[in-house]
Amino acid sequence: MWKMFKTILSSENYWRSVLRLAFLFAIVFAVVVYVGEAKFDWEYFSAKYINEGRWFTFFRSRVLGGLVYGLFVSYFFQRRKILEDRVK
C-alpha cells in the first residue's frame, strides 16, 4: 500500500493531473458561486467580494478547494490505472 502511494506521488502525470483538476475546479466553483449567489449580477458580486476586501479569501478558498479536490481525485484515478495495468 505504501509502495503504491509513493509511486503515485512521485509520478509526474499525477501532479499534472492535480494542477489541471485544481484549476478547472476553481473556475467551475467560482462560476457556480457567481451564478448561485449573484444571479448574474456583477455589481452585487463585486460589491460582496471585491469592494469589501474579501477577494483574497475568495481566491484562496477556490485554490485550496481545487487542490484538495485534485489531490484526491487524481490519486484514485492513478491508483485505478495502476491496478488495471497489473491485471493485464
VMD Tcl script that draws the C-alpha trace (Angstrom):
set ca {
  {0.00 0.00 0.00}
  {2.74 2.49 0.91}
  {4.70 1.48 -2.15}
  {1.75 2.34 -4.39}
  {1.25 5.62 -2.51}
  {4.89 6.58 -3.05}
  {4.73 5.50 -6.69}
  {1.70 7.66 -7.34}
  {3.07 10.71 -5.54}
  {6.35 10.50 -7.41}
  {4.60 10.34 -10.77}
  {4.83 13.44 -12.93}
  {1.45 12.63 -14.50}
  {-0.15 12.70 -11.06}
  {0.97 16.24 -10.32}
  {-0.04 17.46 -13.77}
  {-3.45 15.95 -13.20}
  {-3.69 17.56 -9.75}
  {-2.92 21.01 -11.12}
  {-5.26 20.62 -14.07}
  {-8.15 19.47 -11.89}
  {-7.45 22.16 -9.30}
  {-7.53 24.87 -11.96}
  {-10.73 23.55 -13.55}
  {-12.40 23.08 -10.16}
  {-11.54 26.63 -9.12}
  {-13.03 28.06 -12.31}
  {-16.18 25.94 -12.18}
  {-16.73 26.63 -8.49}
  {-16.22 30.38 -8.95}
  {-18.80 30.37 -11.75}
  {-21.23 28.34 -9.62}
  {-20.83 30.80 -6.75}
  {-21.29 33.72 -9.13}
  {-24.46 32.24 -10.62}
  {-25.81 30.89 -7.34}
  {-25.26 33.92 -5.14}
  {-25.20 36.87 -7.51}
  {-27.68 35.58 -10.12}
  {-25.51 37.05 -12.92}
  {-25.42 40.46 -11.20}
  {-21.80 41.64 -11.47}
  {-22.44 44.68 -9.27}
  {-23.62 42.51 -6.38}
  {-20.75 40.08 -6.83}
  {-18.09 42.78 -6.99}
  {-19.60 44.61 -4.02}
  {-19.62 41.44 -1.94}
  {-16.21 40.03 -2.79}
  {-14.06 42.76 -4.30}
  {-15.17 46.01 -2.70}
  {-15.41 44.53 0.80}
  {-11.86 43.22 0.53}
  {-12.85 39.56 0.53}
  {-11.31 38.85 -2.86}
  {-8.21 37.24 -1.31}
  {-10.37 34.89 0.78}
  {-12.49 34.12 -2.27}
  {-9.42 33.36 -4.38}
  {-7.62 31.41 -1.65}
  {-10.63 29.23 -0.88}
  {-11.07 28.33 -4.55}
  {-7.41 27.44 -4.96}
  {-7.22 25.38 -1.77}
  {-10.52 23.65 -2.52}
  {-9.33 22.87 -6.01}
  {-6.05 21.45 -4.75}
  {-7.77 19.19 -2.23}
  {-10.21 18.03 -4.89}
  {-7.38 17.47 -7.38}
  {-5.24 15.55 -4.89}
  {-7.97 13.07 -4.01}
  {-9.48 12.58 -7.46}
  {-6.11 12.28 -9.20}
  {-4.85 9.83 -6.61}
  {-7.76 7.47 -7.15}
  {-7.54 7.82 -10.95}
  {-3.84 6.96 -10.86}
  {-4.44 4.10 -8.42}
  {-7.14 2.63 -10.64}
  {-4.86 2.91 -13.66}
  {-2.02 1.11 -11.88}
  {-4.32 -1.68 -10.69}
  {-5.79 -2.12 -14.17}
  {-2.29 -2.33 -15.66}
  {-1.35 -5.04 -13.14}
  {-4.32 -7.18 -14.17}
  {-3.39 -7.02 -17.86}
}
mol new
graphics top color blue
foreach p $ca { graphics top sphere $p radius 0.5 }
foreach p [lrange $ca 0 end-1] q [lrange $ca 1 end] { graphics top cylinder $p $q radius 0.2 }
display resetview
